[in-house]
């Protein structure tokens, strides 16, 4: 056809409303002016979206860095789309409910919707209770995980809970708060947090699950409500995931740096860079899943299959997808990204290489991203749930 702009506008709108995938809808809007007008958010009637994988910003000299970020679509077989996300430039970035929580090198924090560019200022990281060590601001603090109770696009009544390393304590913020509030427990270090059946839950390195009092009469307290057998742990990584109304603890092996023959620790500085990266290695080797019944005397059961579900895991995300409702995602598999904080801090090129798909049935692994290696010392690859505001 000679001119797509000449199609009847009402017909173009009808076509737009029948598009199911957001990436297709955005491509549709790029055809011409009238199609761009039809591709308004109120015309998108698509189904729930498979999260995209946002890759780290490409390594360039500071003055040449672009606002552009690359997004990998699992639905489209690994196709990469590029979008400008200036709010994430040079910042640590994690995601929750389609929103980014960012932290700059100076400790400034924001809640940002990447599509609409709506920005909500958050308290500075120096308002965390343990932001100072011996009177000095701890520069190692960085965002590890963020979870919203509700989407800020639809309500002002929500809570944001974050885990920040190196402290790894849970802290929360509500609209109007001027600082972060710490959730106090005897075991203060947490690996993951999730919002499950109207309450926040955290899991620590020992596999103990805590219910947080955020939103109740004791918002700064948390109570032990379950745990998994400690012999399954020992330096492994734990996640919390809701799966079809059940709460799972997922254990990941292979997250710690392994020092190989030839490694020399010649620097007492905990923030030192490892000079020879060939003397260390790391990478996921195994995943185990445990269902924790938080209402029945801390009972647990190991499960060996996800059925028609898949998990998406990372330092910043832990979610389950019903594969029967999506295209491009394999059932009974775990899609994981790199969450080794030591790699991001101590390797010269940073972290990001430990990504793949783990098949629970035969314990095999394969890549979900086949492009060039994406490493960063600032922000890891993250799962992003695409949405209009």
C-alpha positions as CSV (number, residue, x, y, z in Angstrom):
1,X,0.0,0.0,0.0
2,X,1.3,3.4,-0.9
3,X,0.5,5.5,2.2
4,X,-0.4,3.8,5.6
5,X,-1.4,7.3,6.8
6,X,-4.5,7.2,4.5
7,X,-6.1,4.3,6.2
8,X,-9.4,5.2,7.9
9,X,-8.6,6.2,11.5
10,X,-11.4,4.3,13.1
11,X,-10.1,1.1,11.4
12,X,-6.6,1.8,12.7
13,X,-7.9,2.1,16.2
14,X,-9.8,-1.2,15.9
15,X,-6.6,-2.9,14.8
16,X,-4.6,-1.3,17.7
17,X,-7.1,-2.6,20.2
18,X,-6.6,-6.2,19.0
19,X,-2.8,-6.1,19.6
20,X,-1.9,-8.4,22.5
21,X,1.8,-7.6,23.1
22,X,3.1,-4.3,24.2
23,X,6.2,-4.5,22.0
24,X,4.0,-5.0,19.0
25,X,1.8,-2.1,20.1
26,X,4.8,0.2,20.4
27,X,6.0,-0.9,17.0
28,X,2.6,-0.3,15.5
29,X,2.7,3.3,16.8
30,X,6.0,3.8,15.0
31,X,4.6,3.3,11.5
32,X,3.3,6.8,10.8
33,X,1.6,9.8,12.5
34,X,-2.0,8.5,12.5
35,X,-1.0,5.1,13.8
36,X,1.1,6.7,16.5
37,X,-2.1,8.6,17.5
38,X,-4.1,5.4,17.6
39,X,-1.4,3.7,19.7
40,X,-2.5,5.7,22.8
41,X,-2.4,3.8,26.1
42,X,-6.2,3.8,26.4
43,X,-6.3,1.7,23.2
44,X,-4.0,-1.0,24.5
45,X,-6.2,-3.9,25.6
46,X,-3.4,-6.5,25.7
47,X,-3.0,-9.5,28.0
48,X,-0.6,-9.6,31.0
49,X,3.0,-9.2,29.6
50,X,6.0,-11.4,29.9
51,X,8.7,-9.3,31.7
52,X,11.5,-8.0,29.5
53,X,15.2,-8.3,30.4
54,X,16.8,-4.9,30.6
55,X,20.5,-5.1,30.0
56,X,23.1,-2.9,31.7
57,X,24.0,0.3,29.9
58,X,26.8,-0.2,27.4
59,X,30.3,0.6,28.5
60,X,31.3,4.0,27.1
61,X,33.2,7.0,28.2
62,X,31.1,9.1,30.6
63,X,30.6,12.0,28.1
64,X,29.5,9.6,25.4
65,X,27.0,7.6,27.4
66,X,23.6,7.3,25.9
67,X,20.2,7.4,27.5
68,X,19.3,4.3,25.5
69,X,18.8,0.9,27.2
70,X,18.4,-2.5,25.5
71,X,15.5,-4.7,26.4
72,X,15.3,-8.5,25.5
73,X,11.9,-9.9,24.7
74,X,11.5,-13.6,25.6
75,X,8.2,-13.6,23.7
76,X,9.9,-12.5,20.6
77,X,12.7,-15.1,20.8
78,X,15.3,-12.8,22.3
79,X,14.7,-9.8,20.0
80,X,16.2,-6.6,21.4
81,X,14.3,-3.3,21.5
82,X,15.9,0.0,22.4
83,X,14.3,2.7,24.5
84,X,15.5,5.9,26.0
85,X,15.5,5.7,29.8
86,X,17.5,8.8,30.9
87,X,16.4,8.3,34.5
88,X,18.4,5.1,34.8
89,X,21.6,6.5,33.3
90,X,24.6,5.8,35.5
91,X,22.4,4.6,38.4
92,X,21.7,1.4,40.2
93,X,18.3,0.3,39.1
94,X,15.8,-2.3,40.4
95,X,12.2,-2.9,39.4
96,X,8.8,-3.5,41.0
97,X,5.4,-3.6,39.5
98,X,6.7,-1.9,36.3
99,X,8.4,0.9,38.3
100,X,12.1,1.5,38.7
101,X,13.7,2.4,42.0
102,X,17.0,4.1,41.3
103,X,20.0,5.1,43.4
104,X,22.7,7.5,42.1
105,X,26.3,7.4,43.1
106,X,25.6,10.3,45.4
107,X,22.8,8.3,47.2
108,X,19.8,10.1,45.7
109,X,16.9,7.8,45.3
110,X,13.8,7.9,43.1
111,X,10.7,5.9,42.1
112,X,10.3,6.2,38.3
113,X,7.9,4.8,35.7
114,X,10.0,4.3,32.6
115,X,7.2,4.7,30.0
116,X,5.4,7.7,31.4
117,X,8.6,9.3,33.0
118,X,6.6,10.0,36.2
119,X,9.1,10.5,39.0
120,X,8.6,10.3,42.8
121,X,11.4,11.5,45.0
122,X,12.5,9.1,47.8
123,X,14.6,9.8,50.9
124,X,18.3,9.9,50.4
125,X,20.2,6.8,51.2
126,X,21.9,8.5,54.2
127,X,18.5,8.3,56.0
128,X,18.9,4.5,56.3
129,X,19.5,3.7,60.0
130,X,22.8,1.9,59.2
131,X,24.1,4.3,56.5
132,X,27.0,5.3,58.7
133,X,29.9,3.2,60.0
134,X,32.2,4.7,62.6
135,X,30.8,8.2,61.8
136,X,31.5,7.8,58.1
137,X,28.9,7.4,55.4
138,X,29.0,3.8,54.0
139,X,29.7,4.1,50.3
140,X,29.0,0.4,49.8
141,X,25.3,0.8,50.2
142,X,23.4,-0.1,47.0
143,X,20.0,-1.2,46.0
144,X,19.5,-5.0,46.1
145,X,15.7,-5.4,46.0
146,X,12.5,-3.3,46.1
147,X,8.9,-4.4,46.5
148,X,5.7,-2.3,46.3
149,X,2.5,-3.3,48.0
150,X,0.4,-1.6,45.3
151,X,1.1,0.2,42.1
152,X,1.6,4.0,42.5
153,X,-0.2,4.4,39.1
154,X,-3.5,3.5,40.7
155,X,-3.3,4.6,44.3
156,X,-1.4,6.8,46.8
157,X,-1.9,4.2,49.6
158,X,1.1,2.0,49.1
159,X,4.3,1.0,50.8
160,X,7.8,0.5,49.3
161,X,10.1,-2.0,51.0
162,X,13.8,-2.2,50.0
163,X,16.8,-4.3,50.8
164,X,20.1,-2.3,50.6
165,X,23.5,-3.9,50.7
166,X,26.0,-4.0,52.3
167,X,23.6,-3.6,55.3
168,X,20.9,-6.0,53.9
169,X,18.3,-4.8,56.4
170,X,14.7,-4.3,55.4
171,X,13.6,-0.7,55.3
172,X,10.3,0.9,54.2
173,X,8.9,4.2,53.0
174,X,5.3,5.5,52.6
175,X,4.3,8.6,50.6
176,X,5.0,11.6,52.8
177,X,7.8,10.0,54.8
178,X,11.0,12.0,55.1
179,X,13.3,9.1,55.8
180,X,13.6,5.3,55.5
181,X,12.3,3.3,58.5
182,X,14.2,0.1,59.4
183,X,12.4,-3.2,60.3
184,X,14.1,-4.6,63.4
185,X,14.7,-8.3,63.9
186,X,17.3,-10.3,65.7
187,X,18.6,-11.7,62.3
188,X,18.8,-8.4,60.5
189,X,20.4,-9.6,57.2
190,X,17.9,-10.4,54.5
191,X,18.3,-12.0,51.0
192,X,14.8,-11.4,49.6
193,X,11.4,-9.8,50.4
194,X,8.0,-10.3,48.8
195,X,4.4,-9.1,49.2
196,X,2.2,-12.1,49.8
197,X,-1.5,-12.1,50.7
198,X,-1.5,-8.5,51.9
199,X,1.7,-8.6,54.0
200,X,5.5,-8.3,53.5
201,X,7.7,-11.4,54.1
202,X,11.5,-11.6,54.2
203,X,13.9,-14.5,54.1
204,X,17.4,-14.5,55.6
205,X,20.6,-16.5,54.7
206,X,19.5,-19.2,57.2
207,X,16.3,-19.9,55.3
208,X,14.1,-18.4,58.0
209,X,11.0,-16.6,56.8
210,X,9.7,-13.5,58.7
211,X,6.4,-11.7,58.5
212,X,6.8,-7.9,58.6
213,X,4.5,-5.6,60.6
214,X,4.5,-2.9,58.0
215,X,0.9,-1.5,57.8
216,X,0.0,-2.8,61.2
217,X,0.3,-1.5,64.8
218,X,4.0,-2.6,65.0
219,X,5.4,-1.5,61.6
220,X,9.1,-1.8,62.6
221,X,8.8,-5.4,63.9
222,X,9.0,-8.8,62.2
223,X,8.1,-12.3,63.4
224,X,9.6,-15.6,62.5
225,X,6.8,-17.7,60.8
226,X,8.7,-20.5,59.0
227,X,12.0,-21.9,57.9
228,X,13.5,-24.6,55.7
229,X,16.2,-27.2,56.7
230,X,19.5,-25.5,57.4
231,X,21.5,-28.3,55.9
232,X,20.3,-27.3,52.4
233,X,22.0,-23.9,52.8
234,X,25.6,-23.0,53.7
235,X,26.5,-20.0,51.6
236,X,23.7,-20.4,49.1
237,X,21.3,-17.7,48.0
238,X,17.6,-17.7,49.0
239,X,14.6,-16.2,47.3
240,X,10.9,-15.8,48.2
241,X,8.3,-16.5,45.4
242,X,4.5,-16.7,45.4
243,X,3.4,-19.6,43.3
244,X,-0.4,-20.0,42.8
245,X,-1.2,-18.9,46.3
246,X,1.7,-20.7,47.9
247,X,4.9,-19.3,49.4
248,X,8.1,-20.8,48.1
249,X,11.7,-20.5,49.3
250,X,14.1,-21.1,46.4
251,X,17.7,-22.0,47.1
252,X,20.3,-21.2,44.5
253,X,23.8,-22.7,44.6
254,X,26.9,-21.2,42.9
255,X,26.4,-17.5,43.8
256,X,29.6,-17.1,45.7
257,X,33.0,-16.3,44.2
258,X,35.2,-19.4,44.1
259,X,38.9,-18.7,44.3
260,X,41.1,-20.8,42.0
261,X,44.8,-21.8,42.1
262,X,46.8,-18.7,41.5
263,X,44.5,-16.3,43.3
264,X,46.5,-13.9,45.5
265,X,44.8,-11.7,48.1
266,X,47.3,-8.9,48.2
267,X,45.0,-6.1,49.5
268,X,43.3,-5.8,52.8
269,X,40.8,-3.3,51.4
270,X,37.3,-4.8,51.3
271,X,36.5,-2.7,48.3
272,X,39.5,-3.8,46.3
273,X,39.4,-4.9,42.7
274,X,40.5,-8.4,41.8
275,X,43.3,-7.9,39.3
276,X,43.3,-11.3,37.7
277,X,39.7,-12.4,37.0
278,X,40.9,-15.8,35.7
279,X,41.7,-16.8,39.3
280,X,38.0,-16.6,40.3
281,X,34.8,-18.1,39.1
282,X,31.1,-18.3,39.9
283,X,27.8,-19.4,38.4
284,X,24.5,-21.0,39.2
285,X,24.8,-24.8,39.5
286,X,21.6,-26.0,41.2
287,X,18.2,-24.8,42.4
288,X,16.0,-26.3,45.1
289,X,12.4,-25.4,45.9
290,X,10.6,-25.6,49.3
291,X,7.0,-24.7,50.0
292,X,6.6,-23.1,53.4
293,X,3.3,-23.3,55.2
294,X,3.4,-20.1,57.4
295,X,0.0,-21.0,59.0
296,X,0.8,-24.6,60.2
297,X,3.6,-24.7,62.7
298,X,6.4,-23.9,60.3
299,X,5.9,-26.9,58.1
300,X,7.8,-27.2,54.8
301,X,7.9,-29.6,51.9
302,X,10.4,-29.8,49.1
303,X,8.9,-29.7,45.6
304,X,10.6,-30.9,42.4
305,X,8.4,-29.5,39.7
306,X,6.7,-26.2,38.8
307,X,4.2,-27.8,36.4
308,X,3.0,-25.2,34.0
309,X,4.8,-22.4,35.8
310,X,8.2,-20.8,35.3
311,X,10.2,-18.6,37.8
312,X,12.1,-15.4,37.0
313,X,14.8,-14.8,39.6
314,X,17.5,-12.3,40.2
315,X,18.9,-10.0,42.8
316,X,16.1,-7.6,42.1
317,X,13.2,-10.0,41.1
318,X,11.4,-13.1,42.2
319,X,8.2,-14.0,40.4
320,X,6.2,-16.9,38.9
321,X,4.5,-17.0,35.5
322,X,1.7,-19.3,34.4
323,X,3.3,-20.4,31.1
324,X,-0.1,-21.4,29.7
325,X,-1.0,-17.7,29.5
326,X,2.2,-16.5,27.8
327,X,4.2,-17.2,24.7
328,X,8.0,-17.7,24.6
329,X,8.5,-19.0,28.2
330,X,9.3,-22.6,29.0
331,X,7.3,-24.5,31.7
332,X,9.1,-26.0,34.7
333,X,12.1,-23.8,34.2
334,X,13.9,-21.0,36.2
335,X,15.0,-17.9,34.3
336,X,17.8,-16.3,36.3
337,X,20.1,-13.3,36.2
338,X,23.4,-12.5,37.9
339,X,23.0,-11.5,41.5
340,X,26.6,-12.0,42.9
341,X,27.2,-8.7,44.6
342,X,30.9,-9.6,45.0
343,X,31.3,-9.7,41.2
344,X,29.8,-6.2,40.8
345,X,32.0,-4.8,43.5
346,X,35.3,-6.7,43.1
347,X,35.7,-7.7,39.4
348,X,37.1,-5.1,37.2
349,X,34.5,-5.5,34.5
350,X,31.7,-6.1,37.0
351,X,28.9,-8.7,37.1
352,X,26.2,-9.8,34.8
353,X,27.5,-12.9,33.1
354,X,25.7,-15.5,35.3
355,X,22.4,-15.7,33.4
356,X,20.4,-18.6,31.9
357,X,17.5,-21.0,32.1
358,X,17.6,-23.9,34.5
359,X,15.4,-26.9,33.6
360,X,14.1,-28.5,36.8
361,X,13.2,-31.8,35.1
362,X,16.7,-32.7,33.9
363,X,18.8,-30.1,35.7
364,X,20.3,-28.8,32.4
365,X,21.0,-25.1,31.7
366,X,20.8,-23.0,28.5
367,X,21.1,-19.3,27.8
368,X,18.1,-16.9,27.5
369,X,20.2,-14.2,26.0
370,X,22.7,-14.9,23.2
371,X,24.0,-11.4,22.5
372,X,27.4,-10.0,23.5
373,X,28.5,-10.2,27.1
374,X,26.9,-7.4,29.2
375,X,28.9,-6.6,32.3
376,X,28.5,-3.7,34.7
377,X,29.8,-2.5,38.0
378,X,26.7,-0.2,38.5
379,X,23.5,-2.0,37.6
380,X,22.8,-5.6,36.8
381,X,20.5,-7.0,34.1
382,X,17.0,-6.8,35.5
383,X,13.5,-8.2,34.8
384,X,11.1,-5.4,33.8
385,X,7.3,-5.8,33.7
386,X,6.3,-3.5,30.7
387,X,3.3,-1.3,31.3
388,X,1.8,2.0,30.5
389,X,1.3,4.3,33.5
